Amino acid sequence: MGEIKIFRYELNNHLTTNLTNKFQDDLENIYQSAVDFVKIKTDLTIFPEKCPYTTLLYNY
C-alpha cells in the first residue's frame, strides 16, 4: 500500500512539473493569441508587447 502512495506522489509531481514547464514555454504564444483576439473583437489597442504574466508560484 505504501508503494502505491509513493508511486502516485511521484507521478503527480512529475506530471505537475511537466505541465508547468509546458505552460511556461507556451505562455507568450497564449498571451499573443489572446491579445489578437481582443483586438479583433474590440477597439482596444493598448496592450503590453510582451506577456506581463509569469508562471512562477509563490509560497506564502
C-alpha distance matrix in Angstrom:
0.0 3.8 5.4 5.3 6.6 8.9 10.0 10.9 12.7 14.5 15.5 16.8 18.6 20.2 21.3 22.7 24.6 26.0 27.1 28.7 30.6 31.7 33.0 34.8 36.5 37.6 38.6 42.2 42.6 41.0 43.4 46.4 45.7 45.4 48.6 50.4 49.4 50.6 53.9 54.5 53.8 55.6 58.5 56.3 56.7 55.6 52.2 51.0 51.3 48.0 44.8 44.7 41.0 38.1 34.3 33.8 31.5 32.6 30.4 32.6
3.8 0.0 3.8 5.4 5.2 6.3 8.6 9.9 10.7 12.4 14.2 15.4 16.5 18.3 20.0 21.1 22.6 24.4 25.7 26.9 28.7 30.2 31.5 33.0 34.8 36.1 37.0 40.7 41.3 39.9 42.0 45.1 44.7 44.4 47.5 49.5 48.7 49.8 52.9 53.8 53.2 54.9 57.6 55.2 55.4 54.1 50.7 49.3 49.5 46.1 43.0 42.7 39.0 36.0 32.3 31.5 29.2 30.1 27.8 30.0
5.4 3.8 0.0 3.8 5.5 5.1 6.1 8.6 9.8 10.5 12.0 14.1 15.2 16.3 18.1 19.7 21.0 22.3 24.1 25.5 26.9 28.3 30.0 31.5 32.9 34.4 35.6 39.1 39.6 38.4 40.8 43.7 43.3 43.3 46.4 48.1 47.5 48.8 51.9 52.7 52.3 54.1 56.8 54.4 54.5 53.3 49.8 48.3 48.3 44.9 41.9 41.9 38.3 35.2 31.5 30.8 28.9 30.2 28.3 30.9
5.3 5.4 3.8 0.0 3.8 5.4 5.0 6.1 8.6 9.9 10.4 12.1 14.1 15.2 16.3 18.0 19.8 20.9 22.2 24.0 25.7 26.7 28.1 30.0 31.5 32.6 33.8 37.4 37.7 36.3 38.7 41.7 40.9 40.9 44.1 45.8 44.9 46.3 49.4 50.1 49.6 51.5 54.3 52.1 52.3 51.3 47.9 46.6 46.7 43.3 40.3 40.4 36.7 33.8 30.1 29.8 27.9 29.4 27.7 30.3
6.6 5.2 5.5 3.8 0.0 3.8 5.4 5.1 6.1 8.6 9.8 10.5 12.1 14.1 15.3 16.3 18.2 19.9 20.9 22.3 24.2 25.6 26.6 28.4 30.2 31.3 32.2 35.8 36.4 34.8 37.0 40.2 39.6 39.3 42.4 44.3 43.5 44.6 47.8 48.6 48.0 49.7 52.4 50.1 50.4 49.2 45.8 44.5 44.8 41.4 38.2 38.1 34.4 31.4 27.7 27.2 25.0 26.2 24.3 26.8
8.9 6.3 5.1 5.4 3.8 0.0 3.8 5.5 5.1 6.1 8.5 9.9 10.5 12.1 14.2 15.2 16.4 18.3 19.9 21.0 22.5 24.2 25.6 26.9 28.6 30.2 31.1 34.7 35.4 34.2 36.4 39.4 39.2 39.0 42.0 44.0 43.4 44.6 47.6 48.6 48.3 49.9 52.4 50.0 50.0 48.7 45.1 43.5 43.7 40.2 37.2 37.1 33.4 30.3 26.6 25.8 23.9 25.2 23.4 26.1
10.0 8.6 6.1 5.0 5.4 3.8 0.0 3.8 5.4 5.2 6.0 8.5 9.8 10.4 12.1 14.0 15.3 16.4 18.1 19.8 21.1 22.3 24.0 25.7 27.0 28.4 29.7 33.2 33.6 32.5 35.0 37.8 37.3 37.5 40.6 42.2 41.7 43.1 46.1 46.9 46.7 48.5 51.1 48.8 48.8 47.7 44.2 42.7 42.6 39.1 36.2 36.5 32.9 29.8 26.1 25.8 24.3 26.1 24.7 27.8
10.9 9.9 8.6 6.1 5.1 5.5 3.8 0.0 3.8 5.5 5.1 6.0 8.5 9.8 10.5 12.0 14.1 15.3 16.2 18.0 19.9 20.8 22.1 24.1 25.6 26.6 27.7 31.4 31.7 30.2 32.7 35.6 35.0 34.9 38.1 39.8 39.0 40.3 43.4 44.2 43.8 45.6 48.3 46.1 46.2 45.2 41.7 40.5 40.6 37.3 34.2 34.4 30.7 27.8 24.0 24.0 22.2 24.1 22.8 25.7
12.7 10.7 9.8 8.6 6.1 5.1 5.4 3.8 0.0 3.8 5.5 5.2 6.1 8.5 9.9 10.5 12.2 14.2 15.3 16.3 18.3 19.9 20.9 22.4 24.3 25.6 26.4 30.0 30.8 29.4 31.5 34.6 34.3 34.1 37.1 39.1 38.5 39.6 42.6 43.7 43.3 44.9 47.4 44.9 45.0 43.7 40.1 38.7 38.9 35.5 32.4 32.3 28.6 25.5 21.8 21.3 19.4 20.9 19.5 22.4
14.5 12.4 10.5 9.9 8.6 6.1 5.2 5.5 3.8 0.0 3.8 5.5 5.1 6.0 8.6 9.8 10.5 12.2 14.2 15.3 16.5 18.2 19.9 21.1 22.6 24.3 25.4 28.9 29.6 28.6 30.9 33.8 33.7 33.8 36.7 38.5 38.3 39.6 42.4 43.5 43.4 45.0 47.4 44.9 44.7 43.5 39.8 38.1 38.0 34.5 31.7 31.8 28.3 25.1 21.4 20.9 19.6 21.5 20.5 23.7
15.5 14.2 12.0 10.4 9.8 8.5 6.0 5.1 5.5 3.8 0.0 3.8 5.5 5.1 6.1 8.5 9.9 10.6 12.1 14.1 15.4 16.4 18.1 19.9 21.1 22.4 23.8 27.3 27.6 26.5 29.1 31.8 31.4 31.6 34.7 36.3 35.9 37.4 40.3 41.1 41.0 42.9 45.4 43.1 43.0 42.1 38.5 37.0 36.8 33.4 30.5 31.0 27.5 24.5 20.8 21.0 19.9 22.3 21.8 25.1
16.8 15.4 14.1 12.1 10.5 9.9 8.5 6.0 5.2 5.5 3.8 0.0 3.8 5.5 5.2 6.0 8.5 9.9 10.4 12.0 14.1 15.2 16.2 18.1 19.9 20.9 21.8 25.4 26.0 24.5 26.8 29.8 29.4 29.2 32.3 34.2 33.6 34.8 37.8 38.8 38.5 40.2 42.7 40.4 40.4 39.4 35.8 34.5 34.6 31.3 28.2 28.4 24.8 21.9 18.1 18.4 16.9 19.3 18.7 22.0
18.6 16.5 15.2 14.1 12.1 10.5 9.8 8.5 6.1 5.1 5.5 3.8 0.0 3.8 5.5 5.1 6.1 8.6 10.0 10.5 12.3 14.2 15.3 16.5 18.4 20.0 20.8 24.3 25.2 24.1 26.1 29.1 29.2 29.2 31.9 34.0 33.8 34.9 37.7 39.0 38.9 40.3 42.6 40.1 39.8 38.5 34.8 33.2 33.2 29.7 26.7 26.8 23.3 20.1 16.3 16.0 14.8 17.0 16.5 19.9
20.2 18.3 16.3 15.2 14.1 12.1 10.4 9.8 8.5 6.0 5.1 5.5 3.8 0.0 3.8 5.5 5.2 6.2 8.6 9.9 10.7 12.3 14.3 15.4 16.7 18.4 19.8 23.2 23.8 23.1 25.5 28.1 28.1 28.6 31.4 33.1 33.0 34.5 37.1 38.2 38.5 40.1 42.4 39.9 39.5 38.4 34.7 32.9 32.5 29.0 26.3 26.9 23.5 20.3 16.7 16.9 16.4 19.1 19.2 22.8
21.3 20.0 18.1 16.3 15.3 14.2 12.1 10.5 9.9 8.6 6.1 5.2 5.5 3.8 0.0 3.8 5.4 5.1 6.0 8.4 9.8 10.4 12.1 14.1 15.3 16.3 17.8 21.3 21.5 20.5 23.1 25.7 25.4 25.7 28.7 30.3 30.0 31.6 34.3 35.2 35.3 37.2 39.6 37.3 37.0 36.2 32.6 31.2 30.8 27.5 24.7 25.4 22.0 19.2 15.5 16.5 16.1 19.1 19.5 23.1
22.7 21.1 19.7 18.0 16.3 15.2 14.0 12.0 10.5 9.8 8.5 6.0 5.1 5.5 3.8 0.0 3.8 5.5 5.2 6.0 8.6 9.8 10.5 12.2 14.2 15.3 16.0 19.6 20.4 19.1 21.2 24.2 24.1 24.1 26.9 28.9 28.6 29.8 32.6 33.8 33.8 35.3 37.6 35.1 34.9 33.8 30.2 28.7 28.7 25.3 22.3 22.6 19.0 16.2 12.4 13.1 12.4 15.4 15.9 19.5
24.6 22.6 21.0 19.8 18.2 16.4 15.3 14.1 12.2 10.5 9.9 8.5 6.1 5.2 5.4 3.8 0.0 3.8 5.5 5.2 6.2 8.6 9.9 10.6 12.4 14.3 15.2 18.5 19.6 19.0 20.9 23.7 24.1 24.5 27.0 28.9 29.2 30.4 32.9 34.3 34.7 36.0 38.1 35.4 34.8 33.5 29.8 27.9 27.6 24.0 21.3 21.8 18.5 15.2 11.6 11.9 12.0 15.1 16.0 19.7
26.0 24.4 22.3 20.9 19.9 18.3 16.4 15.3 14.2 12.2 10.6 9.9 8.6 6.2 5.1 5.5 3.8 0.0 3.8 5.5 5.2 6.1 8.6 9.9 10.6 12.3 14.1 17.3 17.7 17.3 19.8 22.2 22.3 23.1 25.8 27.3 27.6 29.2 31.6 32.7 33.3 34.9 37.1 34.6 33.9 33.0 29.3 27.6 26.8 23.5 21.0 22.1 19.0 16.0 12.7 13.9 14.7 18.1 19.3 23.0
27.1 25.7 24.1 22.2 20.9 19.9 18.1 16.2 15.3 14.2 12.1 10.4 10.0 8.6 6.0 5.2 5.5 3.8 0.0 3.8 5.4 5.0 6.0 8.5 9.8 10.4 11.8 15.3 15.6 14.5 17.1 19.7 19.5 20.0 22.8 24.5 24.4 26.0 28.6 29.6 29.9 31.6 33.9 31.6 31.1 30.3 26.7 25.3 24.9 21.7 18.8 19.9 16.6 14.2 10.8 12.8 13.4 17.0 18.5 22.1
28.7 26.9 25.5 24.0 22.3 21.0 19.8 18.0 16.3 15.3 14.1 12.0 10.5 9.9 8.4 6.0 5.2 5.5 3.8 0.0 3.8 5.5 5.1 6.1 8.6 9.9 10.3 13.8 15.0 14.0 15.8 18.8 19.2 19.4 21.8 23.9 24.2 25.3 27.8 29.3 29.7 30.9 32.9 30.3 29.7 28.4 24.7 23.0 22.8 19.4 16.5 17.1 13.8 10.9 7.4 9.1 10.0 13.6 15.5 19.1
30.6 28.7 26.9 25.7 24.2 22.5 21.1 19.9 18.3 16.5 15.4 14.1 12.3 10.7 9.8 8.6 6.2 5.2 5.4 3.8 0.0 3.8 5.5 5.1 6.2 8.7 10.0 12.8 14.0 14.1 16.0 18.4 19.1 20.0 22.1 23.9 24.7 26.1 28.1 29.6 30.5 31.8 33.6 30.9 29.9 28.7 25.0 22.9 22.1 18.6 16.3 17.4 14.6 11.6 8.9 10.4 12.3 15.8 18.0 21.6
31.7 30.2 28.3 26.7 25.6 24.2 22.3 20.8 19.9 18.2 16.4 15.2 14.2 12.3 10.4 9.8 8.6 6.1 5.0 5.5 3.8 0.0 3.8 5.5 5.1 6.2 8.5 11.4 11.7 11.6 14.2 16.3 16.5 17.7 20.1 21.5 22.0 23.9 25.9 27.1 28.0 29.6 31.6 29.2 28.3 27.6 23.9 22.3 21.3 18.1 15.8 17.6 15.0 12.7 10.3 12.9 14.7 18.4 20.7 24.2
33.0 31.5 30.0 28.1 26.6 25.6 24.0 22.1 20.9 19.9 18.1 16.2 15.3 14.3 12.1 10.5 9.9 8.6 6.0 5.1 5.5 3.8 0.0 3.8 5.4 5.1 5.7 9.3 10.0 9.1 11.3 13.9 14.2 14.8 17.2 19.0 19.4 20.9 23.1 24.5 25.2 26.6 28.6 26.1 25.4 24.5 20.8 19.4 18.8 15.7 12.9 14.5 11.6 9.7 7.5 10.7 12.6 16.3 18.9 22.1
34.8 33.0 31.5 30.0 28.4 26.9 25.7 24.1 22.4 21.1 19.9 18.1 16.5 15.4 14.1 12.2 10.6 9.9 8.5 6.1 5.1 5.5 3.8 0.0 3.8 5.5 5.3 8.1 10.0 10.1 11.3 13.8 15.1 15.7 17.5 19.5 20.6 21.7 23.6 25.4 26.3 27.3 28.9 26.1 24.9 23.7 19.9 17.8 17.1 13.6 11.2 12.5 10.0 7.6 6.0 8.8 11.6 15.1 18.0 21.2
36.5 34.8 32.9 31.5 30.2 28.6 27.0 25.6 24.3 22.6 21.1 19.9 18.4 16.7 15.3 14.2 12.4 10.6 9.8 8.6 6.2 5.1 5.4 3.8 0.0 3.8 5.9 7.5 8.4 9.7 11.5 13.1 14.2 15.8 17.5 18.8 20.2 21.9 23.3 24.9 26.3 27.6 29.0 26.5 25.0 24.2 20.5 18.4 16.9 13.7 12.1 14.3 12.5 10.7 9.8 12.4 15.3 18.8 21.7 25.0
37.6 36.1 34.4 32.6 31.3 30.2 28.4 26.6 25.6 24.3 22.4 20.9 20.0 18.4 16.3 15.3 14.3 12.3 10.4 9.9 8.7 6.2 5.1 5.5 3.8 0.0 3.8 5.7 5.4 6.1 8.7 10.2 10.7 12.3 14.4 15.5 16.6 18.5 20.1 21.4 22.7 24.3 25.9 23.6 22.5 22.0 18.4 17.0 15.6 12.8 10.9 13.6 11.9 11.1 10.4 13.8 16.4 20.0 23.0 26.0
38.6 37.0 35.6 33.8 32.2 31.1 29.7 27.7 26.4 25.4 23.8 21.8 20.8 19.8 17.8 16.0 15.2 14.1 11.8 10.3 10.0 8.5 5.7 5.3 5.9 3.8 0.0 3.8 5.5 5.1 6.1 8.6 9.9 10.5 12.2 14.2 15.3 16.5 18.3 20.1 21.1 22.2 23.7 21.1 20.0 19.1 15.4 13.9 13.2 10.2 7.6 10.0 8.2 7.9 8.1 11.7 14.4 17.7 21.0 23.7
42.2 40.7 39.1 37.4 35.8 34.7 33.2 31.4 30.0 28.9 27.3 25.4 24.3 23.2 21.3 19.6 18.5 17.3 15.3 13.8 12.8 11.4 9.3 8.1 7.5 5.7 3.8 0.0 3.8 5.5 5.1 6.2 8.6 9.9 10.5 12.2 14.2 15.4 16.4 18.5 20.1 20.8 21.9 19.3 17.6 16.8 13.2 11.4 9.9 7.2 5.7 9.1 8.9 9.5 10.9 14.0 17.1 20.1 23.6 26.1
42.6 41.3 39.6 37.7 36.4 35.4 33.6 31.7 30.8 29.6 27.6 26.0 25.2 23.8 21.5 20.4 19.6 17.7 15.6 15.0 14.0 11.7 10.0 10.0 8.4 5.4 5.5 3.8 0.0 3.8 5.4 5.1 6.1 8.6 9.9 10.5 12.3 14.3 15.3 16.6 18.4 19.9 21.2 19.1 17.7 17.7 14.4 13.5 11.6 9.9 8.8 12.4 12.0 12.8 13.6 17.0 19.8 23.1 26.4 29.0
41.0 39.9 38.4 36.3 34.8 34.2 32.5 30.2 29.4 28.6 26.5 24.5 24.1 23.1 20.5 19.1 19.0 17.3 14.5 14.0 14.1 11.6 9.1 10.1 9.7 6.1 5.1 5.5 3.8 0.0 3.8 5.6 5.2 6.2 8.7 10.0 10.6 12.4 14.3 15.6 16.7 18.2 20.1 18.0 17.3 17.3 14.0 13.7 12.8 11.2 9.0 12.0 10.9 12.0 12.5 16.1 18.4 21.7 24.9 27.3
43.4 42.0 40.8 38.7 37.0 36.4 35.0 32.7 31.5 30.9 29.1 26.8 26.1 25.5 23.1 21.2 20.9 19.8 17.1 15.8 16.0 14.2 11.3 11.3 11.5 8.7 6.1 5.1 5.4 3.8 0.0 3.8 5.5 5.1 6.2 8.6 9.9 10.6 12.3 14.3 15.4 16.2 17.6 15.1 14.1 13.7 10.3 10.0 9.6 8.2 6.0 8.9 8.7 10.9 12.4 15.8 18.2 21.0 24.4 26.5
46.4 45.1 43.7 41.7 40.2 39.4 37.8 35.6 34.6 33.8 31.8 29.8 29.1 28.1 25.7 24.2 23.7 22.2 19.7 18.8 18.4 16.3 13.9 13.8 13.1 10.2 8.6 6.2 5.1 5.6 3.8 0.0 3.8 5.4 5.1 6.1 8.6 9.9 10.5 12.4 14.3 15.2 16.2 14.1 12.6 12.9 9.8 9.8 8.3 8.1 7.6 11.0 11.8 14.0 15.7 19.0 21.7 24.5 28.0 30.1
45.7 44.7 43.3 40.9 39.6 39.2 37.3 35.0 34.3 33.7 31.4 29.4 29.2 28.1 25.4 24.1 24.1 22.3 19.5 19.2 19.1 16.5 14.2 15.1 14.2 10.7 9.9 8.6 6.1 5.2 5.5 3.8 0.0 3.8 5.5 5.1 6.2 8.7 9.9 10.7 12.4 14.2 16.0 14.5 13.8 14.8 12.2 13.0 11.9 11.9 10.8 14.0 14.2 16.2 17.2 20.8 23.1 26.1 29.4 31.6
45.4 44.4 43.3 40.9 39.3 39.0 37.5 34.9 34.1 33.8 31.6 29.2 29.2 28.6 25.7 24.1 24.5 23.1 20.0 19.4 20.0 17.7 14.8 15.7 15.8 12.3 10.5 9.9 8.6 6.2 5.1 5.4 3.8 0.0 3.8 5.4 5.1 6.2 8.6 10.0 10.6 12.0 14.1 12.3 12.4 13.1 10.7 12.1 12.1 12.1 10.4 12.8 12.8 15.3 16.5 20.0 21.9 24.7 27.9 29.7
48.6 47.5 46.4 44.1 42.4 42.0 40.6 38.1 37.1 36.7 34.7 32.3 31.9 31.4 28.7 26.9 27.0 25.8 22.8 21.8 22.1 20.1 17.2 17.5 17.5 14.4 12.2 10.5 9.9 8.7 6.2 5.1 5.5 3.8 0.0 3.8 5.4 5.1 6.1 8.6 9.9 10.3 11.6 9.4 8.8 9.6 7.3 9.2 9.3 10.4 9.6 12.0 13.1 16.1 18.0 21.2 23.4 25.8 29.3 30.9
50.4 49.5 48.1 45.8 44.3 44.0 42.2 39.8 39.1 38.5 36.3 34.2 34.0 33.1 30.3 28.9 28.9 27.3 24.5 23.9 23.9 21.5 19.0 19.5 18.8 15.5 14.2 12.2 10.5 10.0 8.6 6.1 5.1 5.4 3.8 0.0 3.8 5.5 5.1 6.3 8.8 10.0 11.3 10.2 9.5 11.5 10.0 12.0 11.2 12.7 12.6 15.3 16.5 19.2 20.9 24.3 26.6 29.2 32.6 34.4
49.4 48.7 47.5 44.9 43.5 43.4 41.7 39.0 38.5 38.3 35.9 33.6 33.8 33.0 30.0 28.6 29.2 27.6 24.4 24.2 24.7 22.0 19.4 20.6 20.2 16.6 15.3 14.2 12.3 10.6 9.9 8.6 6.2 5.1 5.4 3.8 0.0 3.8 5.5 5.2 6.3 8.6 11.0 10.5 11.1 13.3 12.1 14.5 14.4 15.5 14.6 17.1 17.6 20.3 21.6 25.1 26.9 29.6 32.8 34.4
50.6 49.8 48.8 46.3 44.6 44.6 43.1 40.3 39.6 39.6 37.4 34.8 34.9 34.5 31.6 29.8 30.4 29.2 26.0 25.3 26.1 23.9 20.9 21.7 21.9 18.5 16.5 15.4 14.3 12.4 10.6 9.9 8.7 6.2 5.1 5.5 3.8 0.0 3.8 5.4 5.1 5.8 8.2 7.2 8.6 10.6 10.0 13.0 13.8 15.3 14.3 16.0 16.9 20.1 21.8 25.0 26.6 28.9 32.1 33.4
53.9 52.9 51.9 49.4 47.8 47.6 46.1 43.4 42.6 42.4 40.3 37.8 37.7 37.1 34.3 32.6 32.9 31.6 28.6 27.8 28.1 25.9 23.1 23.6 23.3 20.1 18.3 16.4 15.3 14.3 12.3 10.5 9.9 8.6 6.1 5.1 5.5 3.8 0.0 3.8 5.6 5.3 6.1 5.7 6.2 9.2 9.4 12.6 12.9 15.2 15.2 17.1 18.7 21.9 24.0 27.1 29.1 31.3 34.7 36.0
54.5 53.8 52.7 50.1 48.6 48.6 46.9 44.2 43.7 43.5 41.1 38.8 39.0 38.2 35.2 33.8 34.3 32.7 29.6 29.3 29.6 27.1 24.5 25.4 24.9 21.4 20.1 18.5 16.6 15.6 14.3 12.4 10.7 10.0 8.6 6.3 5.2 5.4 3.8 0.0 3.8 5.7 7.5 8.7 9.6 12.9 13.2 16.2 16.2 18.3 18.2 20.4 21.6 24.6 26.3 29.7 31.5 34.0 37.2 38.6
53.8 53.2 52.3 49.6 48.0 48.3 46.7 43.8 43.3 43.4 41.0 38.5 38.9 38.5 35.3 33.8 34.7 33.3 29.9 29.7 30.5 28.0 25.2 26.3 26.3 22.7 21.1 20.1 18.4 16.7 15.4 14.3 12.4 10.6 9.9 8.8 6.3 5.1 5.6 3.8 0.0 3.8 7.1 8.6 10.9 13.7 14.2 17.5 18.2 20.1 19.4 21.1 21.9 25.1 26.6 29.9 31.3 33.6 36.7 37.9
55.6 54.9 54.1 51.5 49.7 49.9 48.5 45.6 44.9 45.0 42.9 40.2 40.3 40.1 37.2 35.3 36.0 34.9 31.6 30.9 31.8 29.6 26.6 27.3 27.6 24.3 22.2 20.8 19.9 18.2 16.2 15.2 14.2 12.0 10.3 10.0 8.6 5.8 5.3 5.7 3.8 0.0 3.8 5.4 8.4 11.2 12.5 16.1 17.3 19.6 19.1 20.3 21.6 25.1 27.0 30.0 31.5 33.4 36.5 37.4
58.5 57.6 56.8 54.3 52.4 52.4 51.1 48.3 47.4 47.4 45.4 42.7 42.6 42.4 39.6 37.6 38.1 37.1 33.9 32.9 33.6 31.6 28.6 28.9 29.0 25.9 23.7 21.9 21.2 20.1 17.6 16.2 16.0 14.1 11.6 11.3 11.0 8.2 6.1 7.5 7.1 3.8 0.0 3.8 6.4 9.4 11.7 15.4 16.6 19.4 19.6 20.7 22.5 26.1 28.5 31.3 33.0 34.7 38.0 38.7
56.3 55.2 54.4 52.1 50.1 50.0 48.8 46.1 44.9 44.9 43.1 40.4 40.1 39.9 37.3 35.1 35.4 34.6 31.6 30.3 30.9 29.2 26.1 26.1 26.5 23.6 21.1 19.3 19.1 18.0 15.1 14.1 14.5 12.3 9.4 10.2 10.5 7.2 5.7 8.7 8.6 5.4 3.8 0.0 3.8 6.0 8.2 11.9 13.6 16.3 16.3 17.1 19.1 22.8 25.4 28.0 29.7 31.3 34.7 35.4
56.7 55.4 54.5 52.3 50.4 50.0 48.8 46.2 45.0 44.7 43.0 40.4 39.8 39.5 37.0 34.9 34.8 33.9 31.1 29.7 29.9 28.3 25.4 24.9 25.0 22.5 20.0 17.6 17.7 17.3 14.1 12.6 13.8 12.4 8.8 9.5 11.1 8.6 6.2 9.6 10.9 8.4 6.4 3.8 0.0 3.8 6.1 9.5 10.6 13.8 14.6 15.7 18.2 21.8 24.6 27.2 29.3 31.0 34.5 35.4
55.6 54.1 53.3 51.3 49.2 48.7 47.7 45.2 43.7 43.5 42.1 39.4 38.5 38.4 36.2 33.8 33.5 33.0 30.3 28.4 28.7 27.6 24.5 23.7 24.2 22.0 19.1 16.8 17.7 17.3 13.7 12.9 14.8 13.1 9.6 11.5 13.3 10.6 9.2 12.9 13.7 11.2 9.4 6.0 3.8 0.0 3.8 6.9 9.1 12.0 12.8 13.1 16.0 19.6 22.7 24.9 27.0 28.4 31.9 32.6
52.2 50.7 49.8 47.9 45.8 45.1 44.2 41.7 40.1 39.8 38.5 35.8 34.8 34.7 32.6 30.2 29.8 29.3 26.7 24.7 25.0 23.9 20.8 19.9 20.5 18.4 15.4 13.2 14.4 14.0 10.3 9.8 12.2 10.7 7.3 10.0 12.1 10.0 9.4 13.2 14.2 12.5 11.7 8.2 6.1 3.8 0.0 3.8 6.2 8.6 9.0 9.6 12.4 16.0 19.1 21.4 23.7 25.2 28.8 29.8
51.0 49.3 48.3 46.6 44.5 43.5 42.7 40.5 38.7 38.1 37.0 34.5 33.2 32.9 31.2 28.7 27.9 27.6 25.3 23.0 22.9 22.3 19.4 17.8 18.4 17.0 13.9 11.4 13.5 13.7 10.0 9.8 13.0 12.1 9.2 12.0 14.5 13.0 12.6 16.2 17.5 16.1 15.4 11.9 9.5 6.9 3.8 0.0 3.8 5.5 6.7 7.0 10.5 13.7 17.1 19.1 21.7 23.2 26.9 28.0
51.3 49.5 48.3 46.7 44.8 43.7 42.6 40.6 38.9 38.0 36.8 34.6 33.2 32.5 30.8 28.7 27.6 26.8 24.9 22.8 22.1 21.3 18.8 17.1 16.9 15.6 13.2 9.9 11.6 12.8 9.6 8.3 11.9 12.1 9.3 11.2 14.4 13.8 12.9 16.2 18.2 17.3 16.6 13.6 10.6 9.1 6.2 3.8 0.0 3.8 6.7 8.6 11.8 14.5 17.7 19.8 22.8 24.7 28.5 30.0
48.0 46.1 44.9 43.3 41.4 40.2 39.1 37.3 35.5 34.5 33.4 31.3 29.7 29.0 27.5 25.3 24.0 23.5 21.7 19.4 18.6 18.1 15.7 13.6 13.7 12.8 10.2 7.2 9.9 11.2 8.2 8.1 11.9 12.1 10.4 12.7 15.5 15.3 15.2 18.3 20.1 19.6 19.4 16.3 13.8 12.0 8.6 5.5 3.8 0.0 3.8 6.2 8.9 11.1 14.2 16.3 19.5 21.5 25.3 27.0
44.8 43.0 41.9 40.3 38.2 37.2 36.2 34.2 32.4 31.7 30.5 28.2 26.7 26.3 24.7 22.3 21.3 21.0 18.8 16.5 16.3 15.8 12.9 11.2 12.1 10.9 7.6 5.7 8.8 9.0 6.0 7.6 10.8 10.4 9.6 12.6 14.6 14.3 15.2 18.2 19.4 19.1 19.6 16.3 14.6 12.8 9.0 6.7 6.7 3.8 0.0 3.8 5.5 8.0 11.0 13.4 16.4 18.6 22.3 24.1
44.7 42.7 41.9 40.4 38.1 37.1 36.5 34.4 32.3 31.8 31.0 28.4 26.8 26.9 25.4 22.6 21.8 22.1 19.9 17.1 17.4 17.6 14.5 12.5 14.3 13.6 10.0 9.1 12.4 12.0 8.9 11.0 14.0 12.8 12.0 15.3 17.1 16.0 17.1 20.4 21.1 20.3 20.7 17.1 15.7 13.1 9.6 7.0 8.6 6.2 3.8 0.0 3.8 6.9 10.5 12.1 14.7 16.3 20.0 21.4
41.0 39.0 38.3 36.7 34.4 33.4 32.9 30.7 28.6 28.3 27.5 24.8 23.3 23.5 22.0 19.0 18.5 19.0 16.6 13.8 14.6 15.0 11.6 10.0 12.5 11.9 8.2 8.9 12.0 10.9 8.7 11.8 14.2 12.8 13.1 16.5 17.6 16.9 18.7 21.6 21.9 21.6 22.5 19.1 18.2 16.0 12.4 10.5 11.8 8.9 5.5 3.8 0.0 3.8 7.0 9.0 11.4 13.3 17.0 18.7
38.1 36.0 35.2 33.8 31.4 30.3 29.8 27.8 25.5 25.1 24.5 21.9 20.1 20.3 19.2 16.2 15.2 16.0 14.2 10.9 11.6 12.7 9.7 7.6 10.7 11.1 7.9 9.5 12.8 12.0 10.9 14.0 16.2 15.3 16.1 19.2 20.3 20.1 21.9 24.6 25.1 25.1 26.1 22.8 21.8 19.6 16.0 13.7 14.5 11.1 8.0 6.9 3.8 0.0 3.8 5.5 8.4 10.9 14.5 16.8
34.3 32.3 31.5 30.1 27.7 26.6 26.1 24.0 21.8 21.4 20.8 18.1 16.3 16.7 15.5 12.4 11.6 12.7 10.8 7.4 8.9 10.3 7.5 6.0 9.8 10.4 8.1 10.9 13.6 12.5 12.4 15.7 17.2 16.5 18.0 20.9 21.6 21.8 24.0 26.3 26.6 27.0 28.5 25.4 24.6 22.7 19.1 17.1 17.7 14.2 11.0 10.5 7.0 3.8 0.0 3.8 6.3 9.6 12.9 15.7
33.8 31.5 30.8 29.8 27.2 25.8 25.8 24.0 21.3 20.9 21.0 18.4 16.0 16.9 16.5 13.1 11.9 13.9 12.8 9.1 10.4 12.9 10.7 8.8 12.4 13.8 11.7 14.0 17.0 16.1 15.8 19.0 20.8 20.0 21.2 24.3 25.1 25.0 27.1 29.7 29.9 30.0 31.3 28.0 27.2 24.9 21.4 19.1 19.8 16.3 13.4 12.1 9.0 5.5 3.8 0.0 3.8 6.6 9.9 12.8
31.5 29.2 28.9 27.9 25.0 23.9 24.3 22.2 19.4 19.6 19.9 16.9 14.8 16.4 16.1 12.4 12.0 14.7 13.4 10.0 12.3 14.7 12.6 11.6 15.3 16.4 14.4 17.1 19.8 18.4 18.2 21.7 23.1 21.9 23.4 26.6 26.9 26.6 29.1 31.5 31.3 31.5 33.0 29.7 29.3 27.0 23.7 21.7 22.8 19.5 16.4 14.7 11.4 8.4 6.3 3.8 0.0 3.8 6.6 9.7
32.6 30.1 30.2 29.4 26.2 25.2 26.1 24.1 20.9 21.5 22.3 19.3 17.0 19.1 19.1 15.4 15.1 18.1 17.0 13.6 15.8 18.4 16.3 15.1 18.8 20.0 17.7 20.1 23.1 21.7 21.0 24.5 26.1 24.7 25.8 29.2 29.6 28.9 31.3 34.0 33.6 33.4 34.7 31.3 31.0 28.4 25.2 23.2 24.7 21.5 18.6 16.3 13.3 10.9 9.6 6.6 3.8 0.0 3.8 6.2
30.4 27.8 28.3 27.7 24.3 23.4 24.7 22.8 19.5 20.5 21.8 18.7 16.5 19.2 19.5 15.9 16.0 19.3 18.5 15.5 18.0 20.7 18.9 18.0 21.7 23.0 21.0 23.6 26.4 24.9 24.4 28.0 29.4 27.9 29.3 32.6 32.8 32.1 34.7 37.2 36.7 36.5 38.0 34.7 34.5 31.9 28.8 26.9 28.5 25.3 22.3 20.0 17.0 14.5 12.9 9.9 6.6 3.8 0.0 3.8
32.6 30.0 30.9 30.3 26.8 26.1 27.8 25.7 22.4 23.7 25.1 22.0 19.9 22.8 23.1 19.5 19.7 23.0 22.1 19.1 21.6 24.2 22.1 21.2 25.0 26.0 23.7 26.1 29.0 27.3 26.5 30.1 31.6 29.7 30.9 34.4 34.4 33.4 36.0 38.6 37.9 37.4 38.7 35.4 35.4 32.6 29.8 28.0 30.0 27.0 24.1 21.4 18.7 16.8 15.7 12.8 9.7 6.2 3.8 0.0
